[in-house]
């Protein structure tokens, strides 16, 4: 089981590095979620896995937001983690599939 945990940690580290250096889209998060949920997972299972990854990223400083014209180019969403995850869940289910990069939200660690 340790191998799976370290692989997930590697994926999280990669996503965090991306969110610290730039604005990350949700497509790579969806790829990690797909690997977690497994072959043939339903949209609900995929969404649940994606929310788990996003929750872990949020706990480490990578928050959802929107790209804006004004510096610094990223505006974190107002509210708390639970509100962010509920919004992403609702918008993902409305899409009917996992979001691609540029859809729903961008991820960034504003403290980096």
N, C-alpha and C positions, 0 to 999 in steps of 0.2 A: 504493500500500500504506500510505502514511503516514496516510491518512484512517481506515483501519480501526484502526490502532494508537492514534490519538488518541481515537477513539470508545471503544475498550476502556478506555483510560486514564480517560476521562470516567466510564464505568460504574464502574470501580474506585473512583474518587474519590467518587462518589455513595454507593456501598456502604460505603466507609470512613467518610464523614461520618455516615451512618446508625448505624453500629456505635459511633461515638464519642459521639453524642448520646443514644442509646437502645440497646435490644437489637434487633438485626435478625434477622428470620427468614430461612429459606432460600429462600422463594419468589422474591424479587428476584434472588438468586444464580442460581436455576434459569432465570429469564428471560434473563439475560445468557448463561448457558451454552447455552440454546436458540438464541439468535441466533448464537453462535459455531459450534455444531454444524451449523446449517442445517436447512432444511425436510426432513422425512422421516428425521431421525436416529434411530438405534436407542437404546434405553435405555442400552446400554453406551456409546455415543458421547456421549449427553447427560450421563451420569454422569462420564465422563472429562473433559468440558469443565467441568462443575461443580467437580470436584476441582482442576482447573487454576486456576479463579477463586478457590476457597477457599484454595489454596496461596499465591497472590499476596496475598490478604487477610491470611492468617496471617503472612506475611513482613513485613507492614506494621502488625502489632499487633492485628488483629481475630481473636480466637480463639473456638472453639466452647465452649459450656458450657450450663448449665441455669439456668433461673430458679428462685430459692429465696425462701422467706418472709423469711429474715434479711437485714439490710442487708449489702451494698449491693444485694441483689436478684439478683445474678448470680454463679454459681460456675463458673469455668473448668474444663474437663475436665483431669484429671491427665494427665501424659504429654507426649510430644513431637508435633510436627507430623505425622510419618509415621503415628503411632498414631491421631491424630485423623482423618486422611484415610482410613485403612483402615476405621475404625469407621463413618464417614459413608458410604463406598462400600458396605460390607456392609449397613447398614440401608436404604440407598436401593434396592439390588438386591432386598432382602427385601420392600420396599414394592411393587416392581414399577412404580414411576413416580418422578419427581422429587418431593422432599418439598415440602409447603406450609409456610407460616409456622406455627410451633408444633409442627412435627414434627421429630424427630431432635435438633435442636440450635438454639440461639440464637447469634448472633454479637455480640461486644462487644469493644471495646478497653478493657481494665481500666485502662490508664495514662491515659485521657483524663479 
